[in-house]
């Protein structure tokens, strides 16, 4: 197992009496593209600002490639690239001028700036835009410039806050492709409200709500279904399906259509289908009900909101 690029443990952040971030831990390894999700006001932005060293945590520890961010911030920040939700662009500068300026802010050696600028432009599809003023670029190209400034010093960790907001569908697809390409050699944290975007590019998902981490799993685990849709030719008693040890409950949706619940049903598909065939029930359909990120997001957020309201009332 490789050591994490980023290891944040038990983060807390208070704003006066408001506990905005409450015991959140985040880990990121090379090749990870982590989708950091949550409703507005959940604490995502505070988490990202703490991970970047922009905001001091009220409690907890942050390690960047083994370097303590609080003890040695300058050394740790060399390994971080950050794109906030509003890219820090200067419209009166050309793309090349702005990237050179960003490199100097990152303390890149002067002799390396030209080559690193060219590499960042190549990664972000900006090779033909170097002499153009940023203010004359489309929104999509301005986002590319924002990402280019975040990677010009070749950081190990890239943190992107709403990188596709305001873009058209073609621009969104291009930025997603760029994120996937960058994810091969970096660790990326992506914060967005666009759930299909997370499903398209992320291999891990962490959901924060009311300052707490309420979900932290791989996309593969998230999609594993605990429900199975079964359609038969014959009308049978649902209890006959519960004789299978993999099935915990059976819901009859109509006379011939059933929704089966259980644990790791994917591993038992052949067993269930063979059972139906052996019984002569006439198997017409058997399919897993794949979980969606939207379902999980809404379920967790709603449940946590109700619990939070009960605690406030108490």
C-alpha positions in Angstrom: 0.0 0.0 0.0 1.4 3.4 -1.0 1.6 6.2 1.5 -1.1 8.8 1.1 -0.3 12.1 -0.6 -2.7 13.8 1.8 -3.7 12.7 5.2 -6.1 14.9 7.2 -7.3 13.5 10.5 -10.1 14.7 12.8 -10.5 18.2 11.4 -12.6 20.8 13.3 -13.4 24.4 12.4 -15.4 26.8 14.5 -16.8 30.2 13.4 -17.7 31.7 16.8 -20.3 29.2 18.1 -20.8 27.5 14.8 -19.1 24.1 14.5 -18.7 24.2 10.7 -16.4 21.2 10.4 -16.9 18.4 13.0 -14.3 15.6 13.1 -13.7 15.1 9.3 -10.9 12.9 8.1 -9.8 12.9 4.4 -7.2 10.7 2.7 -5.9 11.0 -0.8 -3.5 8.7 -2.7 -1.8 9.0 -6.1 -4.3 8.1 -8.8 -7.3 9.0 -6.6 -10.0 11.4 -7.9 -12.0 12.0 -4.8 -15.5 13.6 -5.2 -16.1 15.8 -2.1 -19.8 16.4 -1.9 -22.4 18.0 0.3 -25.3 20.5 0.3 -24.6 24.2 0.5 -23.3 25.1 3.9 -22.2 21.5 4.6 -18.6 22.5 5.3 -16.9 21.5 2.0 -15.3 24.8 1.3 -13.9 25.1 4.8 -12.5 21.6 4.5 -10.8 22.5 1.2 -9.4 25.8 2.5 -7.9 24.0 5.5 -6.4 21.3 3.2 -4.8 24.1 1.1 -3.4 25.9 4.2 -5.6 28.9 3.5 -7.7 28.4 6.6 -6.3 27.2 10.0 -8.2 24.3 11.5 -9.5 24.7 15.1 -8.4 21.2 15.7 -6.9 18.2 13.9 -3.8 17.4 11.8 -3.0 17.7 8.1 0.0 16.0 6.5 1.0 16.6 2.8 3.4 13.9 1.6 4.5 13.4 5.2 5.0 17.1 5.8 3.0 18.7 8.6 1.0 21.5 6.9 0.7 23.5 10.2 4.4 23.2 11.2 6.0 23.6 7.8 3.4 25.3 5.6 5.7 26.6 2.9 7.2 23.2 2.2 3.8 21.5 2.3 2.1 23.9 0.0 4.7 23.3 -2.8 2.9 20.0 -3.3 -0.6 21.5 -3.6 -2.4 23.1 -6.6 -5.7 24.9 -5.9 -8.5 26.1 -8.2 -11.2 28.0 -6.2 -14.7 28.2 -7.4 -13.9 31.7 -8.8 -10.5 31.3 -10.6 -8.0 34.0 -9.5 -7.5 35.5 -13.0 -6.3 38.9 -14.2 -8.2 39.8 -17.4 -5.6 42.4 -18.5 -2.8 39.8 -18.7 -2.1 37.4 -21.5 -2.2 33.7 -20.7 1.6 33.4 -20.9 2.0 36.5 -18.6 -0.4 35.1 -16.1 1.2 31.7 -16.0 4.6 33.2 -15.6 3.3 35.3 -12.7 1.7 32.2 -11.1 5.0 30.3 -11.4 6.9 33.0 -9.7 4.3 33.1 -6.9 5.0 29.3 -6.5 8.7 30.1 -6.3 9.5 28.1 -9.4 13.1 28.7 -10.5 13.3 31.3 -13.3 15.1 28.9 -15.7 12.3 26.4 -15.4 9.3 28.7 -15.9 9.3 28.6 -19.7 9.3 24.8 -19.9 6.7 24.4 -17.1 4.5 27.0 -18.6 4.6 25.1 -21.9 3.8 21.8 -20.2 0.8 23.3 -18.3 -0.5 24.8 -21.5 -0.2 21.5 -23.3 -2.0 19.7 -20.5 -4.8 22.2 -20.6 -5.2 22.6 -24.4 -3.9 26.2 -24.3 -1.0 25.9 -26.8 -2.6 28.4 -29.2 -3.8 30.9 -26.6 -0.6 32.1 -25.0 -0.6 35.6 -26.5 -4.3 36.2 -26.0 -5.6 38.4 -23.1 -7.5 36.3 -20.5 -10.4 38.8 -20.6 -10.9 37.9 -24.3 -11.2 34.2 -23.7 -14.4 32.2 -23.4 -15.5 30.9 -20.0 -14.3 27.4 -20.9 -10.8 28.6 -21.8 -10.7 30.8 -18.7 -11.4 27.6 -16.6 -8.5 25.9 -18.4 -6.2 28.8 -17.5 -7.4 28.4 -13.9 -6.4 24.8 -13.9 -3.1 25.6 -15.7 -2.1 27.9 -12.8 -3.0 25.2 -10.3 -0.6 22.7 -11.9 2.2 24.9 -13.3 4.5 24.0 -10.4 3.7 20.2 -10.9 2.0 19.6 -7.6 1.2 16.1 -6.4 -2.2 17.2 -5.1 -4.8 19.2 -7.1 -7.9 20.6 -5.4 -10.6 21.8 -7.7 -13.7 23.7 -6.5 -16.6 23.6 -9.0 -14.3 23.5 -12.1 -17.1 23.2 -14.6 -19.6 25.8 -13.2 -21.1 27.9 -16.0 -19.7 25.9 -18.8 -21.7 24.5 -21.8 -21.9 20.7 -22.3 -19.0 20.5 -24.7 -16.7 22.5 -22.4 -17.8 20.4 -19.5 -16.9 17.2 -21.4 -13.5 18.7 -22.2 -12.7 19.7 -18.6 -13.8 16.2 -17.4 -11.4 14.6 -19.9 -8.6 16.9 -18.6 -9.4 16.0 -15.0 -9.2 12.3 -15.8 -5.9 12.7 -17.6 -4.4 14.7 -14.7 -5.7 12.0 -12.3 -3.4 9.4 -13.7 -0.3 11.0 -12.1 -1.8 13.2 -9.4 -4.2 13.0 -6.5 -7.3 15.1 -7.2 -10.0 16.4 -4.9 -13.1 17.6 -6.9 -15.9 19.5 -5.2 -19.0 20.0 -7.3 -22.8 20.0 -7.1 -23.1 18.1 -10.4 -23.5 14.5 -9.4 -23.1 13.0 -12.9 -19.8 14.7 -13.1 -18.6 12.8 -10.0 -19.8 9.5 -11.4 -18.0 10.3 -14.7 -14.6 11.1 -13.3 -14.2 10.1 -9.6 -13.1 6.7 -8.2 -14.1 7.7 -4.6 -16.8 9.7 -3.0 -17.0 11.5 0.4 -20.2 13.3 1.5 -20.1 15.9 4.1 -23.3 17.2 5.8 -23.7 19.6 8.7 -19.9 19.5 9.1 -19.7 15.7 9.5 -18.5 13.0 7.1 -21.6 10.8 6.4 -20.3 8.7 3.5 -16.8 7.7 2.3 -16.6 4.8 -0.2 -15.2 3.9 -3.6 -17.5 4.3 -6.6 -17.4 0.6 -7.2 -18.7 -0.1 -3.6 -21.3 2.7 -4.1 -22.8 1.0 -7.2 -23.0 -2.5 -5.6 -26.7 -3.2 -5.4 -28.6 -4.8 -2.5 -31.8 -5.1 -4.7 -32.8 -7.3 -7.6 -35.6 -7.0 -10.1 -37.2 -10.3 -11.0 -40.0 -10.9 -13.6 -41.6 -14.3 -14.0 -44.3 -15.8 -16.3 -46.1 -17.5 -13.4 -47.7 -15.8 -10.5 -46.1 -17.3 -7.3 -46.3 -16.8 -3.6 -43.4 -14.3 -2.7 -42.5 -16.6 0.3 -41.2 -19.2 -2.2 -38.4 -16.8 -3.1 -37.4 -16.2 0.5 -36.3 -19.9 0.7 -33.1 -18.8 -0.9 -30.5 -17.8 1.8 -29.3 -14.8 -0.2 -32.8 -13.1 -0.1 -33.7 -11.2 3.0 -37.1 -9.8 1.8 -39.4 -9.9 -1.2 -41.7 -7.1 -2.4 -44.3 -7.9 -5.0 -44.6 -5.0 -7.4 -47.4 -6.7 -9.3 -48.5 -10.3 -10.0 -45.4 -11.3 -11.8 -42.8 -8.7 -10.9 -40.8 -8.8 -7.6 -38.1 -6.6 -6.0 -35.7 -8.8 -4.0 -33.5 -7.4 -1.2 -30.4 -9.1 0.2 -26.7 -8.9 0.7 -24.2 -9.1 -2.2 -26.9 -10.2 -4.6 -24.6 -9.8 -7.6 -22.7 -12.9 -6.4 -26.0 -15.0 -6.3 -27.5 -14.1 -9.7 -26.8 -17.5 -11.2 -28.1 -19.3 -8.1 -31.4 -17.3 -8.1 -32.0 -17.6 -11.9 -31.3 -21.4 -11.8 -33.7 -21.8 -8.9 -36.4 -20.0 -11.0 -35.7 -22.3 -14.0 -35.7 -25.4 -11.9 -39.1 -24.5 -10.4 -40.5 -23.9 -13.9 -41.6 -20.4 -13.1 -40.7 -19.0 -16.5 -37.9 -16.5 -15.9 -38.4 -13.4 -18.1 -36.1 -10.8 -16.4 -33.5 -10.7 -13.7 -31.5 -7.5 -13.2 -29.6 -5.7 -10.5 -31.0 -2.3 -9.3 -27.8 -0.3 -9.4 -27.5 2.3 -6.7 -27.1 5.9 -8.0 -25.1 8.6 -6.4 -28.1 10.8 -6.4 -30.2 8.3 -4.4 -27.4 7.9 -1.8 -26.8 11.7 -1.6 -30.5 12.5 -1.0 -31.0 9.6 1.4 -27.9 10.5 3.6 -28.6 14.3 3.5 -32.2 13.9 4.4 -31.6 11.4 7.2 -28.8 13.6 8.7 -30.9 16.7 8.4 -33.7 15.1 10.4 -31.3 13.9 13.1 -29.7 17.4 13.2 -33.2 19.0 13.7 -34.0 16.5 16.5 -30.7 17.4 18.3 -31.4 21.1 17.9 -34.9 20.7 19.3 -33.5 18.7 22.3 
